[in-house]
Amino acid sequence: MTNDPRAAAGTGNRRAMAPVHRSTVNVVVRNYAMVQVRRLGLDDVARRSGLHPDLVRRFVTLGLVDATRDADGRLWFGPTAPATLARIQRLRAGLPLNYASIGLVLDLLDRISELEAALRRSNAGSRSDESWI
């Protein structure tokens, strides 16, 4: 039994089984939230981070903080946006960096966190295997 959806059409025609060119394939990606995530508006994020809303908008434009726009054009942020904005302000105050450099530093710090988490998971798995020794 095959899992090929083209074969399920029952054509049996070899031409119908030809590979589809990548340029003609439409890919739909869907994210299904397991838990309802509370989105924060621009005013909430600005108030929680202690920044002016215009500066928050600027950070969104620069790509330093993630936001989505609704149909009316309002910005909506995830629950971690105030912490990200605080991190940006600490980097800006503590290091002589422009905002483009801060974006690079943020990306590197996120990558380091991912690698450390993977290392912890790896070490936790090896410890449980060696616990009988």
Secondary structure, DSSP 8 states (H G I E B T S, - for coil): ----HHHHTT---TGGGS---GGG---------SS----EEHHHHHHHHT--HHHHHHHHHHTSS--EE-TT--EEE-TTHHHHHHHHHHHHHHS---HHHHHHHHHHHHHHHHHHHHHHHHHHHHHHHSTT-
